[in-house]
Amino acid sequence: MGWLYSHTWYDRKTIVNHLLNDDTWHKPLKHRLNGNHLWVVFENTNPEMPQDAKHKRYICLFLLQGDRSYGWGYKDITESMGPCEVDCPVSFFDLVPDPGGYATAWRERVRVAHAKKLEHDKLIRSLQCGVMVNLRNRKPSPLKIVQLKPLRGSNGNGFEYRLSPGMIDSLA
């Protein structure tokens, strides 16, 4: 349940390589690295496991973290634990049957988060100069888009603000 660190994992690439290649009984079928979230679909290949557990697939999240004193470390969380993170690729769900329990609710949260991200990306791509937008948890709001690259907005009082796509919540 805790974190595991090693001086031999001196960078993120080293620890990812370790997590994907150093396990005899758990074969990674697919993986994706999102920042410091390593998502992996594993298949259990241990021949000593009962027949119903052989070739069982599961989704695992490795939370990665670097520390100057200790090297890099990780904390592993399987989907049956119901992780809080929702950036797991939805395509992983096609490879692994839903184990039920916490995983079912977590998968729904992942699908909702992906749908919201797609909708937000669509909004950002549709922005044009002159459009009014509301900012997410920021003031002043609303702002008028005055420039697209880099993205800038104006409050109409002569102040211009450089914006990131993540700051925009909706059209005003």
C-alpha positions as CSV (number, residue, x, y, z in Angstrom):
1,M,0.0,0.0,0.0
2,G,3.0,2.3,0.3
3,W,5.6,3.6,-2.1
4,L,8.7,1.7,-3.2
5,Y,11.9,3.7,-4.1
6,S,15.3,2.6,-5.4
7,H,18.5,4.5,-6.2
8,T,18.8,2.2,-9.3
9,W,15.7,3.9,-10.8
10,Y,17.5,7.2,-11.4
11,D,15.0,8.6,-13.9
12,R,11.4,8.0,-15.1
13,K,12.6,6.0,-18.2
14,T,14.5,3.5,-15.9
15,I,11.5,2.9,-13.6
16,V,9.1,2.5,-16.5
17,N,11.4,0.0,-18.1
18,H,11.6,-1.9,-14.8
19,L,7.9,-2.0,-14.3
20,L,7.2,-3.2,-17.8
21,N,10.0,-5.8,-18.1
22,D,11.0,-7.2,-14.7
23,D,8.0,-9.4,-13.8
24,T,8.1,-13.1,-14.8
25,W,4.4,-13.9,-14.1
26,H,2.6,-10.7,-15.2
27,K,3.0,-9.9,-18.9
28,P,2.2,-6.3,-20.0
29,L,-0.2,-6.3,-23.0
30,K,-0.6,-2.6,-23.4
31,H,0.6,0.5,-21.6
32,R,0.3,4.3,-21.6
33,L,2.3,6.9,-19.8
34,N,0.3,10.0,-18.9
35,G,2.7,12.3,-17.0
36,N,3.6,10.4,-13.9
37,H,0.7,7.9,-14.3
38,L,1.8,4.6,-16.0
39,W,-1.3,2.6,-16.9
40,V,-0.7,-1.1,-17.8
41,V,-2.9,-4.0,-18.9
42,F,-1.3,-7.1,-17.4
43,E,-2.1,-10.8,-18.0
44,N,-1.2,-13.3,-15.3
45,T,0.9,-16.0,-16.9
46,N,1.9,-17.9,-13.7
47,P,1.6,-21.7,-14.6
48,E,1.1,-22.5,-10.9
49,M,-2.0,-20.4,-10.6
50,P,-5.4,-22.2,-10.6
51,Q,-6.9,-22.6,-14.1
52,D,-9.5,-19.8,-13.6
53,A,-6.7,-17.3,-12.6
54,K,-4.4,-18.1,-15.5
55,H,-4.4,-15.6,-18.3
56,K,-6.6,-13.3,-16.1
57,R,-6.2,-9.7,-17.2
58,Y,-6.3,-6.6,-15.1
59,I,-5.5,-2.9,-15.3
60,C,-2.9,-1.5,-13.0
61,L,-1.9,2.1,-12.4
62,F,1.6,2.9,-11.2
63,L,1.9,6.4,-9.6
64,L,5.4,7.5,-10.3
65,Q,7.4,10.0,-8.3
66,G,11.0,11.2,-8.3
67,D,13.0,12.2,-5.3
68,R,16.5,13.7,-5.3
69,S,17.6,11.6,-2.2
70,Y,15.9,8.3,-3.0
71,G,15.7,8.0,-6.8
72,W,12.4,7.2,-8.4
73,G,9.5,5.3,-6.8
74,Y,6.1,4.0,-7.5
75,K,2.8,3.0,-5.9
76,D,0.8,0.4,-7.7
77,I,-3.0,0.5,-7.7
78,T,-5.2,-2.0,-9.5
79,E,-8.6,-1.0,-10.9
80,S,-10.3,-3.2,-8.3
81,M,-9.1,-0.7,-5.7
82,G,-11.0,2.1,-7.4
83,P,-8.3,4.6,-8.1
84,C,-9.0,8.3,-8.0
85,E,-7.2,9.0,-11.2
86,V,-9.4,9.1,-14.4
87,D,-6.8,9.4,-17.2
88,C,-6.7,5.7,-18.0
89,P,-7.2,5.0,-21.7
90,V,-10.8,3.9,-22.3
91,S,-9.5,1.4,-24.9
92,F,-8.0,-0.6,-22.0
93,F,-11.6,-1.5,-21.0
94,D,-12.0,-3.6,-24.2
95,L,-9.0,-5.8,-23.2
96,V,-10.1,-6.4,-19.6
97,P,-13.6,-7.6,-18.4
98,D,-15.1,-5.4,-15.7
99,P,-14.2,-7.1,-12.4
100,G,-17.1,-5.4,-10.6
101,G,-17.0,-3.7,-7.2
102,Y,-15.1,-0.4,-7.1
103,A,-13.9,-1.0,-10.7
104,T,-17.4,-0.5,-12.1
105,A,-17.9,2.9,-10.6
106,W,-14.3,3.9,-11.4
107,R,-14.7,2.9,-15.1
108,E,-17.8,5.1,-15.3
109,R,-15.9,8.1,-13.8
110,V,-13.1,7.5,-16.4
111,R,-15.7,7.5,-19.3
112,V,-17.3,10.7,-18.0
113,A,-13.9,12.4,-17.6
114,H,-13.0,11.4,-21.2
115,A,-16.3,12.7,-22.6
116,K,-15.8,16.0,-20.8
117,K,-12.2,16.3,-22.1
118,L,-13.4,15.6,-25.7
119,E,-16.2,18.3,-25.3
120,H,-13.6,20.8,-24.0
121,D,-11.2,20.1,-26.8
122,K,-14.0,20.6,-29.3
123,L,-14.8,24.0,-27.6
124,I,-11.2,25.1,-27.8
125,R,-10.9,24.2,-31.5
126,S,-14.0,26.2,-32.2
127,L,-12.8,29.4,-30.6
128,Q,-12.6,32.5,-32.8
129,C,-11.7,36.1,-32.2
130,G,-14.6,38.1,-30.8
131,V,-16.2,35.2,-28.9
132,M,-16.9,35.7,-25.2
133,V,-15.7,32.9,-22.9
134,N,-16.2,32.2,-19.2
135,L,-13.1,31.2,-17.3
136,R,-12.8,28.2,-15.0
137,N,-12.5,29.4,-11.3
138,R,-10.9,32.7,-12.3
139,K,-11.6,36.3,-12.5
140,P,-12.1,38.4,-14.6
141,S,-14.8,36.5,-16.4
142,P,-16.2,36.6,-19.0
143,L,-13.4,37.6,-21.5
144,K,-13.5,38.4,-25.1
145,I,-11.1,36.4,-27.2
146,V,-8.8,38.9,-29.1
147,Q,-6.0,36.6,-30.3
148,L,-5.8,32.9,-31.0
149,K,-2.0,32.2,-31.1
150,P,-1.1,32.8,-28.4
151,L,-4.5,32.7,-26.9
152,R,-5.4,36.1,-25.4
153,G,-8.6,37.6,-23.9
154,S,-9.7,41.1,-23.0
155,N,-12.1,42.3,-20.3
156,G,-13.0,45.4,-22.3
157,N,-11.2,47.8,-19.9
158,G,-7.9,47.7,-21.8
159,F,-6.4,44.7,-20.0
160,E,-5.4,41.7,-22.0
161,Y,-4.7,38.3,-20.5
162,R,-2.7,35.4,-21.9
163,L,-4.8,32.3,-21.5
164,S,-4.2,28.6,-21.6
165,P,-6.9,26.3,-23.0
166,G,-7.4,24.8,-19.5
167,M,-8.5,28.2,-18.1
168,I,-11.5,28.3,-20.4
169,D,-14.7,26.8,-19.0
170,S,-17.4,27.6,-21.5
171,L,-18.8,30.1,-24.0
172,A,-20.4,33.1,-22.4
